[in-house]
Amino acid sequence: MTDARLRHGRASLALSFFVQGVTFALLVTRIPAIQDRYGISDGLLPLFLAAVPILAGVGSVVTEKVVARVRPGGVLRWAQPVVLLALLGAGAGNALWEAALALGVFGLAVGALDASMNMMGVSLQRAYRRSIMLGFHAAYSLGGIAGASTAWAGAHWDLSLLVSYLPAVVVLLPVAFIGSRWYVDGASVEKGPGEAQGKGAASVSFKLLMPLCLVMSFAYIGDSTVSNWSAKYLQDVLGSSEQLSTVPYNVYMVTTLLGRAVGDFGVRRFGAVSVVRFGSVLAAAGFGVVAVAGGAWVGMLGFTLLGLGLCVIVPQTFAAAGRMFPGASDTAVARLNVFNYVGFLVGSPLVGALGDAWSYRGAMLVPMVLVLATLVYAKSFGAEPARYGGGHERPHTVDVG
């Protein structure tokens, strides 16, 4: 594989991360509008929010099986258009069952998309022999900023969901599909198509992977709190307007972009363990500020700290799984990705239930404590490759500038 082909593959994968950032931001920042459009009650809303990660987990599990025959690039090529069309469906319906159908399809497809994107990112990082994973997630954050800004404009001009979503889908769907022509799987440097799994898949030890699974869950409990409740928190607790309530997610995505843009350099300089520890402490401080905020702008400061802290944890968790199981990284990533949705599944209803039963301010302390618990497992980010049979499997790599 030529260096140019790897660079093209890296750029096309970054584009897919960007598109997904736009798509997801358009969905989560307009949750209050979706709730109003379909008449979803406050009691029913957590069930809708929980259904998406449950189905996404199913999609991730199915992807683990599919990539044994079809490489991750093939899964991603078709999953991304389905996610975009499901977003459009969520903005076009009127009946409750239409919302349920659109969000269900969105969940299944996004599970396949997330798993396949991160499989490809891990394999490309291995081919590059240096940290590049945070760069892909920086592209996702950039997309999130674009999506949240579009959502803000929709709220500002009082546009319908369909009118807000349609231009983005019309532009991004063909861009993503054309960009998929240059997908490259770094594992093909060392193995032919369809050979990257197999006996390696059986070698993934769940016991060794479990610390990373817990960290992934903790991080996504924190992330889902921002994604699903920041708009409602600012509007209902801090008394902001609907227009201003779309801003916290945008602020969060800006700071995750900044953190991830320099994060790879931090990992190369200080190591993954130190970067993850620093991020955990900073994210916990952010939740603390959000919990005690007396107004919208102090809340913004808390979401700023949250973005800077949480942004490094998830990409490094995927990268650590790839290092731990270099001969079965697709399987490890797919299984780890399920805990992405475990975090969302736990985080959304947990914060909602605590907010209703106690207070939303108090509910913010729960993800704060869980993010701090990452410190206990930080050493797993420096783990050596797991042992297969009689020795270590170390992949052949290509040094690419």
Disulfide bonds with the S-S distance in Angstrom:
none
